């Protein structure tokens, strides 16, 4: 099935924009990309870059926590292109903090954006997929959903839920010829830290350091994702170290794995304390 019409939520910057550019650089004929975001300036700039690369593109403002916005996004895509072939559920935010420091409000915020936002978009666009007899959801989760790290309880939990949602969708939607992929990248150079909410300065500093020291750029991660989605892969791990960690967790006795992770956790917490003292 030829796929030419794409929707990318959170597509104005970071991984979302890199995904759009990776698609555009494939020089695919009749390529159409809708950028959905809440940052109008960045959204229009992304559309200009895509147009310069030969893609047909437009920007639609959409807050995925607002069902009316999502419905308007669906109507806009249908009006322009009579549907969409691939939905990249990419929009997301980040949270950090110890278990006791993260407020319920912070938990509710990330749940509403990262999980329920994805549910809203998927529910609305599934109608079109079923009507046209095909479609593909690409849900952006995280390595943190497979192999959690400390000081990110809400983020880890929500990304784990995205993975479970994606597997459920894969099984449930096959009857409609709708495919599903779930992407679990580790840390890479991106602007996710702009949305980071935490009440602990040391956690924010630690997360920023992890983003800064990442080996891969968002463009490199996006290219891997696009390639593997084109191959029809379900679980997409973008980092070699992430693949190794996931395999260790699956193959090692759980007590051995947790013992190994406890050692790494101590080192990470020590690093966080060090950054806090440097302030």
C-alpha positions in Angstrom: 0.0 0.0 0.0 1.5 3.3 -1.1 1.7 5.8 1.8 1.9 9.4 0.9 -0.2 11.3 3.4 1.3 11.8 6.9 0.2 13.5 10.1 2.8 14.3 12.8 1.7 15.6 16.2 4.2 17.7 18.0 5.8 18.1 14.5 7.1 21.7 14.8 10.3 20.9 16.6 12.5 18.2 18.1 11.9 14.6 17.0 8.6 15.5 15.3 10.2 18.0 12.9 13.1 15.6 12.3 10.6 12.9 11.4 9.0 15.3 8.9 12.3 16.2 7.3 13.4 12.5 7.1 10.2 11.8 5.2 10.6 14.7 2.9 14.2 13.8 2.1 13.1 10.4 0.7 12.0 12.4 -2.4 8.7 10.5 -2.4 6.3 11.5 -5.1 3.1 13.3 -4.0 4.3 13.5 -0.4 1.9 15.3 1.9 2.7 16.2 5.5 0.5 17.8 8.1 2.3 19.4 11.1 0.2 19.6 14.2 1.5 21.6 17.2 0.8 24.4 19.6 3.7 26.5 18.6 2.5 28.5 15.6 5.8 30.2 14.7 7.7 26.9 14.7 4.9 25.1 12.9 4.9 27.6 10.0 8.7 27.5 9.9 8.7 23.7 9.6 6.1 23.8 6.8 8.4 26.2 4.9 11.3 23.8 5.2 9.2 20.9 4.0 7.9 22.9 1.1 11.4 23.8 0.1 12.2 20.1 0.0 9.3 19.4 -2.4 6.7 18.2 0.0 3.1 19.5 0.1 2.7 20.6 3.7 0.5 22.6 6.0 0.3 23.5 9.7 -2.7 23.0 11.9 -2.7 24.2 15.5 -3.8 21.4 17.8 -3.6 20.9 21.5 -4.0 17.1 21.9 -5.5 17.5 25.4 -8.5 19.3 23.7 -10.9 16.9 21.9 -12.3 19.8 19.9 -8.8 20.6 18.6 -8.3 17.0 17.6 -11.6 16.8 15.8 -10.7 20.0 13.9 -7.4 18.5 13.0 -9.1 15.5 11.6 -11.5 17.7 9.6 -8.7 19.8 8.2 -6.7 16.8 7.0 -9.8 15.3 5.4 -10.8 18.5 3.7 -7.3 18.9 2.1 -6.4 15.3 1.4 -9.5 13.1 1.9 -7.7 11.3 4.7 -4.2 10.3 5.9 -2.2 7.1 5.6 0.2 7.4 8.6 -0.3 9.1 12.0 2.8 9.8 14.0 1.6 10.1 17.6 4.7 12.1 18.6 3.6 15.0 20.8 4.8 14.7 24.3 6.2 16.4 27.4 8.7 15.3 30.1 8.6 15.2 33.9 11.1 14.3 36.6 11.4 14.0 40.3 11.5 11.6 43.2 8.4 9.7 44.1 7.5 12.1 47.0 8.3 15.3 45.1 6.1 14.7 42.1 2.7 16.2 42.7 -0.5 14.5 41.6 -1.1 17.6 39.4 2.2 16.8 37.6 1.2 13.2 37.2 -2.2 14.3 35.8 -0.5 16.7 33.3 1.8 14.1 31.7 -1.0 11.5 31.7 -3.2 13.9 29.8 -0.6 14.9 27.2 1.5 11.7 26.7 -1.1 9.0 27.1 -4.7 10.4 26.8 -3.6 12.8 24.0 -2.4 9.8 22.0 -5.7 8.1 22.8 -7.7 11.1 21.6 -5.8 11.3 18.3 -6.0 7.6 17.7 -9.7 7.3 18.4 -10.6 10.2 16.1 -8.3 9.1 13.2 -9.2 5.5 13.4 -12.6 6.4 11.9 -10.9 7.5 8.7 -8.5 4.5 8.7 -11.5 2.1 8.9 -13.4 4.0 6.2 -10.5 3.8 3.7 -9.5 0.3 4.7 -5.9 1.0 5.8 -3.7 3.1 8.0 -0.7 3.1 10.3 -0.3 4.5 13.8 3.3 5.2 15.0 3.3 5.8 18.7 6.4 7.4 20.2 7.1 5.9 23.6 10.5 5.7 25.2 13.3 3.4 26.3 12.2 4.5 29.8 9.0 2.6 29.3 11.0 -0.7 28.9 13.9 -0.2 31.2 12.9 2.6 33.7 15.5 4.8 35.4 15.0 6.5 38.8 13.7 10.1 39.4 11.2 9.8 36.5 8.3 7.8 38.0 5.5 9.5 36.1 7.4 9.7 32.8 8.4 6.0 33.0 4.9 4.9 34.0 3.2 6.8 31.2 5.6 5.6 28.5 5.1 2.0 29.8 1.4 2.6 29.3 2.0 3.8 25.7 3.8 0.5 25.0 0.9 -1.5 26.4 -1.6 0.7 24.5 0.3 0.1 21.3 0.4 -3.6 21.7 -3.3 -3.6 22.4 -3.9 -1.5 19.3 -1.8 -3.8 17.2 -3.9 -6.8 18.1 -7.3 -5.0 18.0 -6.9 -3.0 14.8 -5.4 -5.7 12.6 -9.0 -6.7 11.6 -9.3 -3.3 9.9 -6.0 -3.5 8.1 -4.6 -0.9 10.4 -1.0 -1.4 11.5 0.7 -0.1 14.6 4.4 0.6 15.6 5.8 1.7 18.9 9.1 3.6 19.2 11.3 3.4 22.2 14.3 5.8 21.8 16.8 6.5 24.6 18.3 9.9 25.3 19.2 11.9 22.2 19.9 15.6 21.4 16.5 17.3 21.3 14.4 20.0 22.9 12.3 17.8 25.2 14.0 19.5 28.1 12.0 22.6 27.2 8.8 20.9 28.5 10.4 19.3 31.5 8.5 19.8 34.7 10.1 19.1 38.0 10.2 20.7 41.5 13.8 19.5 42.1 16.5 21.6 40.4 19.0 18.8 40.7 16.8 16.5 38.7 16.4 19.1 36.0 20.1 19.6 35.8 20.7 15.8 35.6 18.2 15.4 32.8 19.8 18.2 30.9 23.2 16.6 31.2 21.8 13.3 29.9 20.3 15.1 26.9 23.5 17.0 26.3 25.8 13.9 26.4 23.6 11.9 24.1 25.5 10.4 21.2 22.7 10.6 18.6 20.8 13.6 17.2 17.1 13.8 16.6 17.8 13.6 12.9 19.6 10.3 13.3 16.9 8.8 15.5 14.2 10.0 13.1 15.9 8.3 10.1 16.1 5.0 12.0 12.4 5.3 12.9 11.3 6.1 9.3 13.3 3.2 8.0 11.9 0.7 10.5 8.3 1.9 10.1 8.7 1.4 6.3 9.7 -2.1 7.1 6.5 -2.7 9.1 8.4 -3.2 12.4 6.3 -3.1 15.6 8.8 -2.5 18.4 11.4 0.0 17.3 14.4 0.5 19.5 16.7 3.2 18.1 19.8 2.9 20.4 22.3 0.1 20.6 22.6 0.5 24.3 18.8 0.4 24.6 18.6 -2.8 22.7 21.3 -4.3 25.0 19.5 -3.2 28.1 16.1 -4.6 26.9 17.7 -7.9 26.1 19.4 -8.1 29.4 16.1 -7.5 31.2 14.4 -10.2 29.2 17.1 -12.8 29.5 18.6 -12.3 32.9 17.0 -13.6 36.1 15.1 -10.6 37.5 17.1 -10.5 40.8 20.4 -10.2 38.8 18.9 -7.5 36.6 17.7 -5.5 39.5 21.0 -5.9 41.3 22.8 -4.5 38.2 20.3 -1.6 37.9 20.6 -0.8 41.6 24.4 -0.2 41.1 23.6 2.1 38.2 20.9 3.9 40.2 23.4 4.6 43.0 25.8 6.2 40.5 23.0 8.2 38.9 21.7 9.5 42.3 25.3 10.4 43.3 25.7 12.4 40.1 22.4 14.2 40.8 23.6 15.1 44.3 26.9 16.3 42.9 25.1 18.6 40.4 23.0 20.0 43.2 26.0 20.9 45.3 27.6 22.7 42.2 24.7 25.1 42.1 
